[in-house]
Amino acid sequence: QVQLVESGGGLVQAGGSLRLSCAASGRTYIMGWFRQAPEKEREFVARINWNDAFIYYASSVKGRFTISRDNAKNTVFLQMNSLKPEDTAVYYCAAGAILSAVSKDYNSWGQGTQVTVSS
């Protein structure tokens, strides 16, 4: 159980970039990013394990987003490039113990940060 706090969201034009950060209160094993748009279910974006050996992206963001982590600072990042209007959502950081793309497998969640991409 750790506390997670996201930051870095904002308003950006299509084609622009944002870098999200998630600070954890303690050590984590698996970190993931999810997002949820209005009236839609929460969807997986990316995940990373403790030594970067197992990184996985949703097909919708592969090649545009990059997940990374700084274990010394207990922080995970999501670099988002070539943003599209369909990327607009609240982005959530999550921590768990299983390599998973399913939200129910994560037991710690941040409060989310809004990302809005205008056309």
C-alpha positions in Angstrom: 0.0 0.0 0.0 1.5 3.3 -1.1 0.1 6.8 -1.8 0.4 8.0 -5.3 0.2 11.6 -6.5 0.1 12.5 -10.2 1.1 15.8 -11.7 1.8 17.3 -15.1 -1.5 17.3 -16.8 -2.9 20.3 -18.7 -4.2 21.6 -22.0 -2.2 21.1 -25.1 -2.7 21.4 -28.9 -2.9 18.3 -31.0 0.7 17.2 -31.9 2.1 18.6 -28.6 3.7 16.9 -25.7 3.1 16.5 -22.0 5.1 14.7 -19.3 3.2 13.2 -16.4 4.8 12.3 -13.1 3.6 10.1 -10.3 5.3 10.3 -6.9 4.9 7.3 -4.7 5.2 7.3 -0.9 7.2 4.1 -0.9 8.8 1.4 -3.0 6.7 -0.2 -5.8 7.1 -3.2 -8.0 4.7 -2.7 -10.9 3.7 0.8 -11.9 1.0 1.5 -14.5 -0.8 4.4 -16.2 -4.5 4.2 -17.0 -6.9 6.8 -18.4 -10.6 7.5 -18.3 -12.5 9.7 -20.6 -16.1 10.9 -19.8 -18.7 8.2 -20.2 -16.0 5.6 -21.0 -14.4 2.8 -19.0 -11.0 3.2 -17.5 -8.4 1.9 -20.0 -4.9 0.7 -19.8 -2.1 2.9 -21.2 1.3 1.5 -20.1 3.1 -0.4 -17.3 6.6 -0.9 -16.2 8.3 -3.3 -13.7 11.0 -2.4 -11.2 14.0 -3.0 -13.5 12.4 -1.9 -16.8 12.6 -5.5 -18.1 8.8 -5.7 -18.7 7.4 -2.7 -20.4 4.1 -2.8 -22.2 2.0 -0.2 -24.0 -1.6 -0.1 -25.3 -1.6 -0.2 -29.1 -3.2 3.2 -29.2 -0.2 4.9 -27.6 2.7 2.7 -28.7 5.3 4.8 -30.5 4.0 8.0 -29.0 4.2 7.5 -25.2 7.1 6.4 -23.1 6.9 5.1 -19.6 10.0 5.3 -17.3 10.8 5.3 -13.6 13.3 6.7 -11.2 13.5 4.1 -8.4 15.7 6.3 -6.2 12.9 8.8 -6.1 10.0 6.4 -6.2 8.6 8.2 -9.2 7.2 7.0 -12.5 6.8 9.1 -15.6 4.8 9.1 -18.8 6.2 11.1 -21.6 3.4 11.8 -24.1 4.3 13.0 -27.6 2.2 13.6 -30.7 -0.9 13.9 -28.7 -4.3 13.5 -30.3 -7.7 14.7 -29.2 -8.7 11.1 -28.4 -6.0 11.1 -25.8 -8.1 13.5 -23.7 -8.9 11.9 -20.4 -8.1 11.8 -16.7 -4.8 9.9 -16.3 -4.3 7.8 -13.3 -1.1 6.3 -11.9 -1.4 2.9 -10.2 0.8 0.4 -8.3 0.5 -3.3 -7.9 2.4 -6.6 -7.7 1.3 -8.3 -10.9 2.3 -7.6 -14.5 -1.1 -6.6 -15.8 -3.1 -4.4 -18.1 -6.2 -4.8 -16.0 -7.2 -2.2 -13.5 -8.4 -4.6 -10.9 -4.9 -6.0 -10.5 -3.6 -2.7 -9.1 -4.2 -1.9 -5.5 -3.0 1.7 -5.1 -4.2 4.6 -7.2 -3.6 8.3 -7.5 -6.4 10.8 -7.8 -5.7 11.5 -11.4 -4.5 14.4 -13.5 -6.5 15.9 -16.4 -5.1 15.9 -19.9 -6.9 17.8 -22.6 -5.8 17.8 -26.2 -7.5 20.4 -28.5 -7.8 20.0 -32.2 
